[in-house]
Amino acid sequence: MSDKQAVLEAVRQMPDDATLLQISAELDLLAALREGVADSRAGRVVPHEEIKRQYEAWLTK
């Protein structure tokens, strides 16, 4: 599905009284999710175990 099609579908599914702010937030979420999926498919991710190690290090500082 193209970005345009995804946007149109997301907006179509929202209630008729959705505000511009709500629509904008929904589109921001959609963009972030699509970017995350693209990053994952391209291998641009940090393994869960590494994140856990980083988190533990941050807590001990």
Legacy VTK file of the C-alpha trace (Angstrom):
# vtk DataFile Version 3.0
C-alpha trace
ASCII
DATASET POLYDATA
POINTS 61 float
0.000 0.000 0.000
1.394 3.411 -0.924
1.853 6.144 1.653
-1.012 8.092 0.108
-3.313 5.082 0.232
-2.342 4.436 3.874
-3.111 8.060 4.799
-6.465 8.026 3.042
-7.409 4.751 4.727
-6.333 5.991 8.172
-8.354 9.195 7.788
-11.344 7.298 6.388
-11.448 5.112 9.496
-11.486 8.074 11.873
-14.757 9.477 13.180
-16.340 12.295 11.169
-15.830 14.700 14.051
-12.070 14.071 14.328
-10.138 17.298 14.797
-7.156 18.350 12.728
-4.984 17.738 15.789
-6.291 14.178 16.129
-5.797 13.543 12.408
-2.277 14.934 12.599
-1.454 12.707 15.578
-2.802 9.653 13.752
-0.702 10.443 10.676
2.404 11.004 12.831
1.872 7.572 14.382
1.352 5.990 10.963
4.563 7.579 9.655
6.557 6.427 12.693
5.245 2.867 12.395
6.027 2.688 8.681
9.523 4.068 9.323
10.076 1.477 12.045
9.003 -1.356 9.772
11.322 -0.083 7.031
14.219 0.166 9.502
13.554 -3.359 10.734
13.447 -4.776 7.212
16.729 -2.991 6.401
18.398 -4.393 9.510
18.683 -1.000 11.221
17.729 -2.310 14.646
19.331 -2.845 18.044
18.891 -6.317 19.548
16.675 -6.529 22.619
19.522 -7.845 24.799
21.652 -4.812 23.898
18.839 -2.446 24.846
18.498 -4.244 28.191
22.256 -3.796 28.837
22.061 -0.104 27.934
19.015 0.402 30.141
20.719 -1.249 33.116
23.786 0.958 32.578
21.606 4.081 32.506
19.930 3.089 35.779
23.246 2.658 37.588
24.570 6.109 36.633
LINES 1 62
61 0 1 2 3 4 5 6 7 8 9 10 11 12 13 14 15 16 17 18 19 20 21 22 23 24 25 26 27 28 29 30 31 32 33 34 35 36 37 38 39 40 41 42 43 44 45 46 47 48 49 50 51 52 53 54 55 56 57 58 59 60
